Amino acid sequence: MNAFMIMLAAATMAAGIAVAAGSDVITTKANSTFVGTVTNLTEKSISIITKKGTVTYPWAALNEATIKRYNSVLYEELINQKRAKFEQEKREKGLVQYKGKWMKPKDKLIFEKKDQGLDLFEGTWQPTNEIAAIKLRREMEAVGKKEYKGNWYSDTEMADVKEMEANKGLKTGMTEQEVIAKWGKPTTKKVSPEFASRKREMWFYQHEKSGKEDRLVFETGTLREVLIDQELGDF
């Protein structure tokens, strides 16, 4: 038994179930509808017993809904034919398919490039992150900023950043509380008569392993000077 006949047998069984419910319906392409009991399914036609008698129609005369219900093999062939015809019409119009959509070749190229993470910039396809970097650089340079370690700074900001790097995260102008938050409390403090008269104070942070120390000078509670890696006993 070939595949088609197997499918017809299955459809006949389904029709038999429908008979009990009295729900068999076939409709022609001309929109004529017949209700009754399907009695015969062949490779070429279908028959149905109605109140007015038995009628037989070739599959070619029936609408798709009827074919789908009673002849799945033929229905699949019809769908494939329609799909092939549709695709041929699209190709004849010069269209191509990309991810299930039909479009012009130039539009397909655009979608392919974008899916690769590229954008058209100044006449060439470039990675979107590189384009963003170029635009950022131009924008920053236009306002006089310079790049330093991945960030952009004005001259004043750059000086502050480099000062903090040189001073291990400290910057003149910080309060005592801000310094303690960065470095912790000092090893010792010194307030000489000369310092006291100017409301100045020196903090010492000793490095046990290197034998050196960092010194901070405060004036009225504000950091005024940072001395890094000083020899012990130099003060």
PEMOMO-V28284 format. One record per run of one state. SS is the DSSP state (2 for helix, 1 for strand, 0 for the rest). FROM is the first residue (numbers start at 1). TO is the last residue. Records with the same first field share a line. If there is no record, write none. Layout:
# PEMOMO-V28284
SS->FROM-TO / FROM-TO
This chain:
# PEMOMO-V28284
0->1-2 / 22-23 / 29-32 / 42-44 / 51-52 / 63-63 / 71-71 / 93-94 / 99-100 / 116-117 / 122-123 / 143-145 / 149-150 / 154-154 / 167-174 / 184-187 / 191-192 / 198-199 / 208-211 / 220-221 / 232-235
2->3-21 / 59-61 / 64-70 / 72-92 / 105-115 / 128-142 / 155-166 / 176-183 / 193-197
1->24-28 / 33-41 / 45-50 / 53-58 / 62-62 / 95-98 / 101-104 / 118-121 / 124-127 / 146-148 / 151-153 / 175-175 / 188-190 / 200-207 / 212-219 / 222-231
